[in-house]
Amino acid sequence: VQLVESGGGLVQPGDSLRLSCAASGFTFNTVTMMWYRQPPGKEREWVATISWVGSNTAYADSVKGRFTISRDNGKNTVYLQMNSLKPEDTAVYYCKALTSWGKGTLVTVSS
């Protein structure tokens, strides 16, 4: 299993970013995918989940209404659209599939 996140960067409060996670080494369209994040100095926390079909999603309360998880099974990729970003969204964002993790992509929200 290989998961490669991309799309992180430095943005200002209120901006948007879209993260991508390219997956390989397993049958992507049969696996539930998740995004997690780890803020500086804090524990890793769950952000969002999407079912293998993409019809069922779930979000942490802290991001509900601002973040959207989606997937393209034809491209073996899962996305995290992040809108109205806040400084407290600053974290390394990780993609998870089965028991495997990517290396993460850093999102910094600062003015």
C-alpha positions in Angstrom: 0.0 0.0 0.0 1.3 3.4 -0.9 -0.4 6.7 -0.1 1.0 10.1 -1.3 -0.5 13.3 0.0 -0.1 16.6 -1.8 -1.6 20.1 -1.9 -0.5 21.5 1.4 1.0 25.0 1.8 0.8 28.3 3.5 -2.4 30.2 3.3 -4.2 33.0 5.0 -7.3 32.7 7.3 -10.4 32.4 5.1 -8.6 30.9 2.2 -9.2 27.5 0.6 -6.9 24.5 -0.2 -7.5 21.1 -1.8 -5.5 18.2 -0.6 -5.0 15.1 -2.7 -4.0 11.6 -1.8 -2.9 9.2 -4.6 -3.2 5.6 -3.6 -1.7 2.4 -5.0 -1.0 -1.2 -4.1 -4.6 -2.2 -3.2 -8.0 -2.2 -4.7 -8.9 1.4 -4.1 -12.6 1.2 -5.0 -13.3 -1.3 -2.3 -11.7 0.6 0.6 -13.0 3.3 2.9 -10.6 6.2 3.0 -9.9 8.7 5.8 -8.1 12.0 6.4 -6.5 12.7 9.7 -4.4 15.7 10.9 -1.8 16.3 13.6 -1.5 19.9 14.8 1.9 21.0 16.1 2.5 19.6 19.6 -0.8 17.7 19.6 -2.2 14.2 19.0 -3.2 13.0 15.6 -7.0 13.4 15.1 -9.6 12.1 12.7 -10.9 14.6 10.2 -13.1 12.9 7.6 -14.1 9.5 6.2 -15.6 8.5 2.8 -17.0 5.1 2.0 -15.7 3.0 -0.9 -18.6 4.1 -3.1 -18.3 7.7 -2.0 -22.0 7.9 -1.0 -21.3 8.0 2.7 -19.2 10.7 4.4 -18.5 11.7 8.0 -16.7 14.7 9.5 -15.2 15.8 12.7 -17.3 18.6 14.3 -14.4 21.0 14.0 -14.5 20.9 10.2 -18.1 20.1 9.5 -19.5 22.6 7.0 -16.1 23.8 5.9 -14.3 20.6 4.6 -15.5 18.2 2.0 -14.0 14.7 1.4 -14.5 13.2 -2.1 -12.9 10.4 -4.2 -12.3 9.6 -7.8 -12.1 5.8 -8.0 -11.0 6.1 -11.6 -7.9 8.0 -10.5 -7.3 6.1 -7.2 -7.4 9.4 -5.5 -9.1 10.9 -2.5 -9.5 14.6 -1.9 -10.1 17.0 0.9 -11.5 20.4 0.0 -10.9 22.8 2.8 -12.7 26.1 2.8 -12.8 29.0 5.3 -9.5 27.9 6.8 -8.7 28.9 10.3 -5.3 29.1 12.1 -6.4 26.1 14.2 -6.5 24.1 11.0 -2.7 24.3 10.9 -1.5 20.7 10.9 0.1 17.9 9.0 -2.7 16.2 7.1 -2.5 12.4 6.6 -4.4 10.0 4.3 -5.2 6.6 5.7 -6.3 3.4 4.0 -6.7 0.1 5.8 -3.9 0.2 8.4 -1.5 2.3 6.2 -0.7 6.0 6.4 0.9 8.4 4.0 3.7 10.7 5.0 1.5 13.7 5.2 1.3 17.2 3.8 1.7 20.4 5.9 -1.0 23.0 5.9 -0.2 26.3 7.6 -2.9 28.9 8.1 -1.5 32.2 9.2 -1.8 35.9 8.5 
